[in-house]
Amino acid sequence: MTQFSLAHTSPLLAPGFTMGVATSSFQIEGATGKAEPCIWDRFCAQPGAIRDASDGLVACQHVELWQQDIDLIAGLGVDAYRFSVAWGRVMHRDGSLNPEGIAFYINILDALAARGIKAYVTLYHWDLPAYLEDQGGWLSRETAYRFRDYVRAVTEAFGDRVYSYATLNEPFCSAYLGYEVGIHAPGKASIKGGRQAAHHLLLAHGLAMQVLKQSAPNAEHGIVLNFSPTYPATDCDDDRQAAMLADEKFNHWYIQPLLEGKYPAYLQRLSSCDRPDIEEGDMAIIAQPLDFIGINYYTRMRCTLDSAGEPMEVGPPTGAETTAMGWEVYSQGLTDLLTRLHSRFSLPPLLITENGAATDDELVDGAVVDEQRCRYLQHHFEAVEKAILAGVDIRGYFVWSLMDNFEWAEGYAKRFGIVYVDFDTQQRVLKSSAQALTHLLTQRNRS
């Protein structure tokens, strides 16, 4: 049997370090019981938007199968489960709560508590209610205030059941992929739109943080950001310049306002018509004190300059190992990312909230041997260890993801789970990676 190898003295096995698994609402739940459709329901209906022409109407049928899924999580031996709340499941468009949707999540929270598993709740993971998109979506400043009201209502309903709240998951993806290049919902594309959506998302985060201090004073509060550390494609001056610009455009654009109350210098490269509209006091709202920042990491970005002098990605080097997504396997990038952030910013504690790989998994004789994912996780565990030993304050690690699911624009073609899902029968099968994780955590708990 494949096993993960960590020394007994590994900081990842130390008391107090949280090991968990993660999912998101739209990717696993299915549509049953939703009060309102979301932008992804609508995006999936657009011809050509989803690679396999699928949708999230069934997904992993988690709304019906949540009890067996919580039992599965408990069987892994993890400390925590990170999942998201679907805004359109818990709230009607008039602002009233949907009792059925709230009860669904409260049942999950209570089941986790009964098994001694900490609940890490993400309040927004890309699934904006469609009616809010019709009113401007994240291009509208009003959506930030609607998010604040949603956060207040939901967190008051949950009471003290939640250990940790993240306001947003990956605002880069919501803003850049959804509103700047248009390959994710809602499928809009303009530079101004992407930068304005990003600003309103960050404003929503800041407003929500103010609410969380009142409505959930005993929980941790933070945000989850995705990062691809940037590297020059070659050692030439232009490529080094490209890596620096890409870091500001894609990475610092989100973390610098949170920690320093300002956008990076890349803002000045934008034409005046492409810059976001920023009102007085916005940056102070955005820069609320954080209990943690969640870090999502999958791969690095190699950069060069395009003909307009803007940074562009050039893809993996020749011969590099890649995952089923075509992403380079580069565990050193996670260490580099963490130590760079530590050197550049005054950080709160960090969590690795997503890290994992899509691999070409097949169910053969009732088993899934996912050797590449096992290697990937082993090497990224070691990358986190190196960062901690270098002085970075990292408090936890969550594998993405618990189970195979709806992988956004890729549909069901890409499998990130450590648990295999047969989407026809909804059977769940522990892959070798899940078995190895269980063995590691069992050994830790016996030490």
C-alpha positions in Angstrom: 0.0 0.0 0.0 1.2 3.5 -0.8 2.1 5.5 2.3 3.1 9.1 3.0 6.4 9.4 4.7 6.8 12.2 7.3 9.2 12.1 10.2 7.6 11.9 13.7 9.1 15.4 14.3 7.4 16.8 11.2 5.6 20.1 11.9 2.6 18.8 9.9 2.2 16.1 12.6 2.7 18.3 15.6 -0.1 18.9 18.1 -2.3 21.8 17.0 -1.5 21.6 13.3 -4.7 21.1 11.5 -5.0 18.5 8.7 -8.2 18.5 6.7 -10.0 18.0 3.4 -12.0 20.5 1.3 -14.9 20.8 -1.1 -17.2 23.6 -2.4 -21.0 23.8 -2.6 -21.7 24.0 -6.3 -19.1 21.3 -7.1 -20.7 18.6 -5.0 -24.2 19.5 -3.8 -26.6 19.3 -6.7 -29.5 21.6 -7.2 -32.1 20.0 -4.9 -33.6 22.4 -2.5 -31.9 25.6 -3.8 -33.9 28.7 -3.2 -32.3 30.6 -6.2 -30.2 29.5 -9.2 -26.7 30.9 -9.4 -24.5 32.3 -12.1 -22.9 28.8 -12.7 -26.4 27.3 -13.3 -26.9 29.8 -16.0 -23.3 29.6 -17.4 -23.6 25.8 -17.7 -26.6 26.3 -20.0 -24.5 28.3 -22.5 -23.4 26.2 -25.4 -19.6 25.5 -25.3 -19.1 27.0 -21.9 -18.4 23.6 -20.2 -16.0 21.3 -21.9 -18.1 18.2 -21.6 -21.5 20.1 -21.8 -22.4 19.0 -18.3 -23.8 21.0 -15.3 -24.1 21.0 -11.5 -27.7 19.8 -11.3 -26.6 16.4 -9.8 -22.9 16.7 -9.2 -22.1 14.4 -6.2 -25.7 14.5 -4.9 -24.3 15.7 -1.6 -27.6 17.2 -0.5 -29.1 13.7 -0.4 -25.9 11.8 0.6 -24.3 14.2 3.1 -24.6 11.8 6.0 -22.5 9.1 4.3 -20.1 11.8 3.2 -19.6 13.0 6.7 -19.0 9.4 7.8 -16.5 9.1 5.1 -14.7 12.3 6.2 -14.6 11.0 9.8 -13.2 7.7 8.6 -10.2 9.5 7.1 -9.1 10.7 10.6 -8.8 14.4 9.6 -9.1 17.2 12.1 -11.2 19.6 9.9 -13.5 19.8 6.9 -13.5 22.9 4.8 -16.7 23.5 2.8 -18.7 26.4 1.4 -22.2 27.7 1.8 -24.3 28.3 -1.3 -25.8 31.8 -1.1 -28.7 30.8 -3.3 -29.4 27.7 -1.1 -29.9 29.6 2.1 -31.4 32.9 1.1 -34.4 34.0 -1.0 -34.1 37.1 -3.2 -36.1 39.1 -0.7 -33.4 38.6 1.9 -35.3 36.1 4.0 -33.6 32.8 4.9 -34.6 29.5 3.3 -35.3 27.2 6.3 -34.5 24.1 4.3 -31.2 25.4 3.1 -30.1 26.6 6.6 -31.2 23.3 8.1 -29.0 21.4 5.6 -25.9 23.2 6.7 -26.7 23.2 10.4 -27.2 19.4 10.2 -23.7 19.1 8.6 -22.2 21.4 11.3 -23.8 19.4 14.1 -22.7 16.1 12.6 -19.1 17.4 12.3 -19.2 18.5 15.9 -20.4 15.1 17.1 -17.4 13.5 15.5 -14.9 16.1 16.8 -14.2 17.6 13.4 -13.7 21.4 13.1 -15.8 23.2 10.6 -14.1 25.6 8.3 -16.8 27.5 6.4 -16.3 29.5 3.2 -19.1 32.0 2.7 -18.6 32.6 -1.0 -17.1 30.1 -3.5 -18.1 31.7 -6.8 -21.8 30.9 -6.9 -23.4 34.3 -6.9 -27.3 34.2 -7.1 -28.3 34.8 -10.7 -30.8 37.5 -9.8 -27.9 39.6 -8.3 -26.0 39.1 -11.6 -29.0 40.5 -13.3 -28.6 43.6 -11.1 -25.0 44.0 -12.1 -23.3 41.2 -10.2 -19.8 42.0 -8.9 -19.6 45.0 -11.3 -22.2 46.6 -9.0 -21.1 48.1 -5.7 -24.4 47.2 -4.2 -23.5 43.5 -4.4 -20.9 44.0 -1.7 -23.5 45.3 0.7 -25.9 42.4 -0.2 -23.1 40.0 0.6 -22.6 41.7 4.0 -26.3 41.2 4.7 -26.2 37.6 3.6 -23.1 37.0 5.9 -24.9 38.5 8.9 -28.0 36.4 8.4 -26.2 33.1 7.9 -23.6 33.5 10.6 -26.3 34.5 13.1 -28.3 31.3 12.2 -25.2 29.1 12.6 -24.4 30.4 16.0 -21.2 29.0 17.6 -21.1 25.9 15.4 -18.3 27.2 13.1 -14.6 27.1 14.0 -13.4 29.3 11.2 -15.0 31.5 8.6 -13.4 32.6 5.3 -15.3 35.4 3.5 -14.3 34.6 0.0 -12.6 31.8 -1.9 -10.2 33.0 -4.6 -11.5 36.4 -5.6 -9.0 36.3 -8.5 -11.0 33.5 -10.1 -14.3 35.3 -9.6 -13.0 38.6 -10.9 -10.4 37.7 -13.5 -11.8 34.5 -14.9 -15.4 35.6 -14.6 -15.3 39.3 -15.6 -12.0 40.0 -17.2 -11.4 37.1 -19.6 -14.8 35.5 -19.4 -14.0 31.7 -19.2 -15.9 31.3 -15.9 -19.3 32.5 -14.9 -20.8 34.9 -15.6 -18.7 34.9 -18.8 -18.0 38.6 -19.2 -14.8 40.0 -20.6 -13.2 43.4 -20.1 -10.2 44.7 -18.3 -12.2 47.4 -16.5 -14.8 44.8 -15.5 -12.2 42.4 -14.0 -10.6 45.1 -12.0 -13.9 46.6 -10.8 -15.2 43.1 -9.8 -12.0 42.5 -7.9 -12.5 45.8 -6.0 -16.1 45.0 -5.1 -15.2 41.5 -4.0 -12.5 42.9 -1.7 -14.9 45.5 -0.4 -17.5 42.8 0.3 -14.8 40.9 2.2 -14.1 44.0 4.4 -17.7 44.6 5.1 -18.2 41.0 6.0 -15.3 41.0 8.3 -16.9 43.8 10.3 -20.1 41.8 10.6 -18.3 38.6 11.6 -16.7 40.2 14.6 -20.2 40.9 15.9 -22.1 37.8 14.7 -19.4 35.2 15.2 -17.0 36.6 17.8 -15.7 33.1 18.9 -14.7 32.0 15.4 -11.6 32.7 13.4 -12.1 35.1 10.4 -10.1 35.4 7.2 -10.1 35.0 3.5 -8.7 32.5 1.0 -6.5 33.6 -1.9 -5.0 31.6 -4.8 -1.4 32.1 -5.9 0.8 31.0 -8.7 4.3 32.2 -7.8 5.9 33.8 -10.9 9.3 32.9 -12.4 11.0 34.3 -15.5 10.9 31.9 -18.4 14.6 32.6 -19.1 17.2 34.7 -17.3 16.9 37.7 -19.6 15.9 41.1 -18.3 12.5 41.1 -20.1 11.5 37.8 -18.6 12.5 38.9 -15.1 10.4 42.1 -15.7 7.5 39.9 -16.8 7.7 37.8 -13.6 7.6 40.9 -11.4 4.7 42.4 -13.3 2.7 39.1 -13.2 3.3 38.8 -9.5 1.7 42.3 -9.0 -1.1 41.7 -11.5 -2.2 38.3 -10.4 -1.0 37.8 -6.8 -0.3 41.1 -5.1 -3.5 42.7 -6.5 -5.5 40.7 -3.9 -3.2 40.4 -0.9 -1.7 43.9 -0.9 -5.0 45.8 -0.4 -5.9 43.3 2.4 -2.6 43.9 4.3 -1.5 47.4 3.3 -4.7 49.1 2.2 -3.5 49.8 -1.3 -3.2 48.2 -4.7 0.3 47.4 -6.2 2.1 49.7 -8.6 0.6 47.7 -11.5 -2.5 49.9 -11.0 -0.5 52.7 -12.6 0.0 50.6 -15.8 -3.7 50.5 -16.4 -5.3 53.2 -18.6 -7.6 55.5 -16.6 -10.6 54.0 -18.2 -9.6 50.5 -17.0 -8.9 51.3 -13.4 -11.5 50.4 -10.8 -13.7 53.1 -9.3 -12.6 53.4 -5.7 -14.6 55.5 -3.2 -13.1 57.3 -0.2 -12.8 54.9 2.8 -12.9 51.7 0.7 -9.3 50.7 1.3 -9.7 51.1 5.0 -12.7 48.8 4.9 -10.8 46.2 2.8 -7.8 46.2 5.2 -9.6 44.7 8.2 -7.4 42.8 10.7 -7.3 39.1 9.7 -7.0 36.0 11.9 -5.6 34.1 8.9 -5.1 34.0 5.2 -5.8 30.8 3.3 -3.4 29.9 0.6 -4.5 27.9 -2.4 -1.6 26.5 -4.5 -1.4 24.2 -7.5 1.4 25.2 -9.8 3.8 28.0 -10.7 3.7 30.5 -13.6 6.6 31.0 -16.0 6.5 34.4 -17.6 7.7 36.5 -20.6 6.5 39.8 -22.1 4.1 39.9 -25.0 4.3 42.3 -27.9 2.5 45.0 -25.8 5.0 44.7 -22.9 2.5 42.9 -20.7 3.3 39.7 -18.8 2.2 36.4 -20.3 2.5 32.8 -19.3 4.6 30.5 -21.4 3.6 27.1 -19.9 5.7 24.3 -18.4 9.3 23.7 -19.5 10.0 20.9 -22.0 10.0 17.5 -20.2 8.3 18.7 -17.0 5.9 16.5 -15.3 2.3 17.8 -15.6 -1.1 16.8 -14.2 -4.3 16.0 -16.1 -4.9 19.8 -16.1 -1.7 20.3 -18.0 -0.2 22.1 -15.0 3.4 21.6 -14.1 4.2 19.6 -10.9 6.5 22.0 -9.1 6.4 21.6 -5.3 9.3 24.0 -4.8 6.9 26.7 -5.9 4.9 26.2 -2.8 7.9 26.8 -0.6 9.0 29.7 -2.7 5.5 31.3 -2.5 5.3 31.0 1.3 8.7 32.3 2.0 8.3 35.2 -0.5 5.0 36.2 1.1 6.6 36.0 4.5 9.5 38.2 3.4 7.3 40.8 1.6 4.3 41.2 3.9 3.5 41.3 7.6 1.3 38.2 7.6 -1.3 36.8 9.9 -1.1 33.0 10.4 -1.5 31.0 7.1 -3.4 27.9 6.2 -2.9 25.9 3.1 -6.6 25.7 2.2 -6.2 24.0 -1.1 -3.5 21.9 -2.6 -3.9 18.8 -4.9 -3.8 17.5 -8.4 -6.1 16.2 -11.1 -4.9 12.9 -12.3 -6.2 10.3 -14.8 -7.9 8.0 -12.4 -9.6 4.8 -13.3 -11.6 2.4 -11.2 -10.1 -1.1 -11.8 -11.4 -4.1 -9.8 -12.9 -1.9 -7.2 -9.7 0.1 -6.6 -8.1 3.4 -7.8 -4.3 3.5 -7.7 -3.5 7.3 -8.0 0.3 7.1 -7.9 0.9 10.6 -9.3 -1.4 12.2 -6.8 0.3 10.4 -4.0 3.7 11.7 -5.2 2.3 15.2 -5.6 0.9 15.3 -2.1 4.1 13.8 -0.5 6.3 16.4 -2.2 3.9 19.3 -1.3 3.8 18.1 2.3 7.5 18.4 2.3 7.3 21.9 0.7 5.1 23.1 3.5 7.5 21.6 6.1 10.4 23.5 4.5 8.5 26.8 4.7 7.6 26.2 8.4 11.2 25.4 9.2 12.2 28.7 7.4 10.0 30.6 9.8 6.6 30.9 8.1 3.7 30.6 10.5 1.5 27.9 8.9 -1.3 26.4 11.0 -2.9 23.9 8.8 -3.2 22.0 5.4 -6.3 20.9 3.5 -6.2 18.5 0.6 -8.2 19.5 -2.5 -10.4 17.8 -2.8 -12.3 15.3 -0.7 -13.9 13.7 -3.8 -14.2 14.0 -7.5 -16.7 16.6 -8.5 -17.9 19.2 -11.0 -14.7 20.9 -12.0 -16.1 24.1 -13.3 -15.5 24.8 -17.0 -13.9 21.3 -17.3 -17.1 19.6 -16.2 -16.6 16.1 -14.9 -13.6 15.3 -17.1 -11.0 16.2 -14.4 -10.7 14.3 -11.1 -9.1 16.1 -8.1 -10.5 13.9 -5.4 -8.8 11.5 -3.0 -12.2 9.7 -3.1 -13.4 8.4 -6.5 -17.0 9.1 -7.5 -18.8 7.1 -10.0 -21.2 9.8 -11.3 -23.6 7.3 -12.7 -24.1 5.3 -9.4 -22.8 7.9 -6.9 -20.6 5.2 -5.4 -17.6 6.6 -3.4 -14.3 4.6 -3.4 -11.2 5.6 -1.4 -8.3 6.0 -3.8 -4.7 5.1 -2.7 -4.2 8.7 -1.7 -7.1 8.6 0.7 -5.9 5.4 2.2 -2.3 6.8 2.6 -3.7 9.9 4.3 -5.8 7.8 6.7 -2.7 5.7 7.5 -0.6 8.8 8.2 -3.2 10.4 10.5 -3.8 7.1 12.3 -0.1 6.9 13.0 0.0 10.5 14.1 -2.8 10.0 16.5 -1.1 7.0 18.0 2.1 8.8 18.7 
